[in-house]
């Protein structure tokens, strides 16, 4: 066995077994207590597979413990002790990019997590769970027992807003898919997550905005799952963060992309869209369960208006990025990016810099530069929202 990896995430836990030849296997479940059993043919119990036992995190939402042992001649058994009932999905992937044959076991909860409910329950959307008007006193003091009255004058409230603007931030790649890799070994998936976390912190500090990350750890989400998460929480904007790469190391600069209904605005945009869309091949998507209907319904009549607003958002962000970095192109480009295909959420893809350029790779790894990049994106988002505030008829409204 070449490698064995486990990727815990809030929505699911993924176990990946990489081999030179395609694996033969059987998967079944056992009750009281809940367990999954995976029988593997023609592999040894030592090496990478044995090490997998030590890599189960204590905070893994679904897997409590993993055990590996020889079950019978030619068969190694992997037993997963579970924390709850699950819905497992197992599938094989053919060699692609740097990977050989992969057997993938995705462990989903029996009832899928509702991202909108989780967002409301976390308190990230004050006012979303109630229709009662909030006074400045009740907004600053959830209960009299925890916040007794004082003689200090209450802080002035920010200007009233119809409701909080919800921004979904999508750190590109993750887990099995590292994205582009710089000459110094910097991985795109790590840089995008660092910048995304900084942008989220800045947005959450704004009085009329809240941010949600599609991923807040090193795991892979399919492009469709990223889009669906934005739609399920009824996001106002979607910002996917990446760090570009090109075959020539002198390519440099920041870029912003929006969806195109027809054709790419340049050959480079078309090439980049294909490369980003191929992330599902590297990250590993179970094609048997993929919703093919989605691609046929995305470009409906509402898409044209959404693309128009995506271009406006992209233009506002691009102007701010131009103040801190060279622009690769002076305009928002368009191509058929799968991750931008939410028909009702203005969406942009930001290529922060070329990780394949040694100078830009170094800057991308600098925390101060990551902060400046996040601040530039925030300024662009605020500029867009100043002209196009959230629609008040959607949920999570703040009462004033």
N, C-alpha and C positions, 0 to 999 in steps of 0.2 A: 504494500500500500504506500502510495506516494505521500499522502497527507490526510489528516482528519481534523476538521475544524467545527467549532460550535459558535453560533452567533445569536445570543439572546436579545430579544427586542420586546417592547410592550405588546405589539400586535401578534408576534409569533416568535418561536425559536427555530433556528435552522441548524441542522447538522449536515455537513458535507463530507463525503468520503471520496477521495481522489485516487484513481488507480490507472495503471497502464492499459488494462483491458476492461471491458464493460463487466460490471458485477452482476452475478445472479443472487437473488435475495428473496426472502419471504418476510412479510410484516403482519403481525397480529397483536391484538390487545388482550390484556388479562385484567379481571376485576378483583376488588377486595384484597389488597389495595390496587389503585389504578396503576397499570404498567403498560408500556409498549415493548414488544419483543421484535428485534430485527435479526434474522438469521442470514449470515453472509457465507457464500460458498467460495472456496478457493483462496481464502486470505488467512494470514496468521494473526494470532491474538497479541503479538508483541508489537513493538515499535510505535508508529503513529497512532494506531488504534488503541493501544494500552494507555498512551498518554492522554487520550481524550477523557478518561475517567477523572483526571485531576483538573480538568478545565471547565467543569460545570460551576458556574457562579452561584453564590448563595442567594443572590437576588434574582436569579432566573425565574420568570413568572410561572413557568410550566414544568420545568425539569428539576426534581429534587436531587436525584443521584443517577449516575450512569455506571453500569458494570459490564465488563467484557470478559468472556471466558470461552474456552473450547467446549462446544456442546456435544459433538460427535465427530468422527473422522471426516475431515474436509469442511467442517461447518463451525464457524465462530458465531456465538450468540451475543448480541448487545441488548441489555435490559435497561430500560429507562423507567425509574420510579418517578411518578408524576405527582404534581401538587393539586391537580384537578382533572376533571374529565376533559378530553381534548378531541380535536378533529384532525388526525394526521393525514398528510399528503406526501407520497413518495414518488419520485420520478428520476429518470436518468437524463444526463446531458452529455452530448458528444464533445470531443475536444474542441476548444476554441481559445484564441489568444494564448495565454501562458499556461492554460489548464489542460490536463488530460481528461480521461473519462471521469465523470462525477456522478455519484449517487446522492441525491438530495432528499432529506427527510424534513419537511416543514411541519411543525407542531403548532396548530392553531387552537384557540379556545373553542369550546363547544358552541358558545354564543359569542359572536364577534363583538369586539369593543366598539362602543359608539363614541367617536371622537367629539361630537358636539356635546353629548352628555358629560363626558370627561372634562371638557373645557369649562362648562358651566359649574360642575361640582368642584372644580379646582379653585373657583373664585376668580378666575382670570377674566370673567365677564360680569362685573358687578351690574346688578339690575336685570340680568338676563333671566333669573329664576323667579322674578316677581313683577307684578304690574303695579305694585303700590308706589306712589311717588316717594322719592328719597329727599329728605331734608338734609341740609348741610350737617346737622347734628347727628342724624342717623347714619349718614355716609361715613363720618369720621369715627363713630363709636358704635360698633355692632351691638353691644349690650351695656347696660348701666353697670352691671357687676364688674365687667372687665375694664370699663373706661368711665370712672366716676366723674361727675361734673366738676369743673374747676372754674376759676375766675379769669382764665386766659381767654382772650378774644379768639374766636375761631379763625383759622387761616382762610383767606379769600379763596373762593372756588374758581376754577378755570371757567372760561367762557362756555356757556351751555352748548352741548352738541346733541344732535338728534339721537345718535347712538355711537358706540365704539366702533371704530374701523378695525376689522379683523384682517391681518396680513399673514398669509401663509408663506413661510420661508422654507425653501427646499434646498438643503445641502446636497449637491450632486453626488452620485455614485455611493459607495459604502459597502461594507462587508466583502463579499466575494469579488466585487468590482472596485479596484483601486482608482479607476480613472486614469488620467495621464500621470506619468512619473517623470520628475525632473532629473537632470544629470546628477544631482547630489542625493537622489533617492527620495525626494519629497513626493508624497502621494497626494493627488488631487483630492481624494475623499477626506483626508485629514484637514487640508487647508479650507475646503468649503464648509466643513462643520465648525471650525474655529471662527470663521468670519460670520457664519450664520448665527452662532451663539452670541456674538458681539452685537449683531444687528438686532436680534431679539431683545437683548437687554436694553438697548437704546429705545426701541419701539415701546417696550413695556413701561419705560419711564415717562412716556408721553401721556398726558391726561385723557386723551381721546382715542388712543390706539392700543391694540393688543396684538401680540404676535404668537404664532403657533409654528413649531418646527415639524416638518414631515418626518424627520428622524433626529434624535438627540443622542446618538450613539453610533458605533461602528457596525451597522447591519445594512443589508440591502433591501430596498423597496422597489418593486417594479414601477415603471413609468406610469402605468395605469393607476396603481395604488396611490401614487403621489397626487395625480389629478383628482381621483375620487375623494381623497382626504380633504382637499380644498373645497370640493363641491359639497361634501357632507356637513362640513361646519359652516357652509354658506359664506365663504370668504369673500372679502371685497377685492383683494388683490393677491396675486401669486407671484413670488419672486424666486426663481431657481438660480442658485449660485454655482459657478463652475470656474475652472482655471484652465485655459486653453493650452493646446499643444500643437506643434506643427513639425514637419520633417526637417525644416531649416531652423537653426537656433537663433537666427537674427530676428525672426518674427516677434513683434512686441505690441503692447498696447491693450487697452480695455475695449470691450465691445458689448453692445446690447442687442438682443434679438427678440422679435415677436413672431407670431405665427403667420404663415402665408396660406391663403386658401388655394392658390394656384401653383406658382413656381417661385423658386428662390430668387432673391434680388441679386445674387452673385453666385458664381461657381464655388467660392469659398464657403458661403453660407449653406449651400446645398451639401457640400462635403462635410461640414461640421454637423449639420442636422443628422446626416446618415450615421456619423460616428457616435453622436450622443444617443440616437435611437437604438444603435447596436448594443447599448449598455445592458439591455435585457438579456442578450445572448451571453454576455460575460457574467452578469450578476446571477442569472439563472432563473428563468420563468417557466412555470409549469404550463406549457402550451395547451394541454388538454382542458385546463380550467379557465383559460384566458377568455375574456368576454369579447368575442369578435364583433358583436353587434355594436359595441361602443364606437369603433372607428367609423361605422356607417352613419351614426346619428350625430356625430360631433358637429359637422359643418352644416348646421341648419341656419335658419334665417337670423337667429340671434347672434351667430358667429361674426357676421360682418360688423355689427356695432361693437362687439367685444374686441375685435381686432383693432378697430379704430381707437378705442380707449387704451388698448395695450400699447399702441404706437405713441399715444400721448404720455403714458406712464414711462415708457422707454426713453422718450425724448427728454423728459425731466431728469431721469436718473443719469442718462448719458452726459448731459450738461454738467452735472455735479462730478461725475467721474473724470471729466476732462480737466478739472481743476487740480487733480492730484496725480494724474497719470496721462501718458500719451494715449490718444484714441487711435485704435487700429483702423476704424472707419468713422468718418464724421457724422454718420447718420445711423438710425436704427435699421438694422437689416432684418430680412424676413426669410423664413424657410419653414419646412414642415416638421417642426419639432414635436414629437409625440407628447412631451411633458407639458406643452403649452396649449393642449387641445381641450381645455375646459370651455364649453360654449357660453358660459355665463359668468366667467371670472376673468377680468383683464389680467393677462399673464405675460411675464417677460423672463428671458434667460440672460443673466449677466455673466459674461466671461471677464473675470476680474483682471486677469493678466495672462501672459504666456508662461506656463510653468516650464516649458521647454527652453525658454530663454534664461541662461544662467543668472543674469542680473535680476530679472523679474522673479525668478525662483527664490533668490535670496530675499528680495523685498517681501514676497508673499509669506515667508517664514518669520518676518519681523512683527512682533505684537503691535507696535505703534502703527505700522503700516496697515495691519488688519483693522485696527480701530479707525483709521482715516478712511479706509475703504467702506466700512460699515456706516460711518457718519455721512459719507457722500451718498450712499444709497438711501439712508434715512432722509436726507435733505431732499432728494429727488421724489421720494414717496410723499413727503409732506407738501412739496410743491404741487404735485398732482392732486392730492386730496383737498388742498385749498381751493382749487378750481372745480373739483368734482367730488364733493363730500359723499359719504355713504348714503345709500338710499334709505330713508327712514321707515319704509314699509316692511323692511326685512326684520327677522327676529333679533334677539339680544339687544333690544332698545333700552336706552337710558331714559328714564322719566325725569323731567326737570321742573 
